[in-house]
């Protein structure tokens, strides 16, 4: 039997937050953490294996009083329905706390997924961090 989702090939999800101006927090995900530069890089999938960790992390950030969230998708190369659910639930959580969420650096495949389920009409998607910060102010 062919395993469509081999767990052994799933990269470890690394997720962190970066403080931005005006109380805005940027969430960054990837598979490699460059400790010397403090950057997270490396392509990652937001899927059934990683969506729970993503949602739990963002929920904890929101519960600590950070209600303005930038979700940086630069390292996300694939998103399935579970990953889509996680992002939308994070968006709803932020809105429930009178906050908001902006998404930046969306690659073509994840954007195609958003369009297919019309999430591009609901979410605020920007090309740059500066645009997202201005929107959240």
KAJO-V221814 format. One record per helix or strand of 3 or more residues. SS is the DSSP state (@ for helix, = for strand). FROM is the first residue (numbers start at 0). LEN is the number of residues. If there is no record, write none. Layout:
BEGIN
ss:SS from:FROM len:LEN
ss:SS from:FROM len:LEN
END
This chain:
BEGIN
ss:@ from:6 len:3
ss:= from:13 len:6
ss:@ from:20 len:3
ss:= from:23 len:7
ss:= from:31 len:3
ss:= from:38 len:3
ss:= from:43 len:3
ss:@ from:50 len:13
ss:= from:67 len:5
ss:= from:75 len:4
ss:@ from:80 len:16
ss:= from:99 len:5
ss:@ from:107 len:9
ss:@ from:118 len:3
ss:= from:123 len:3
ss:@ from:128 len:8
END
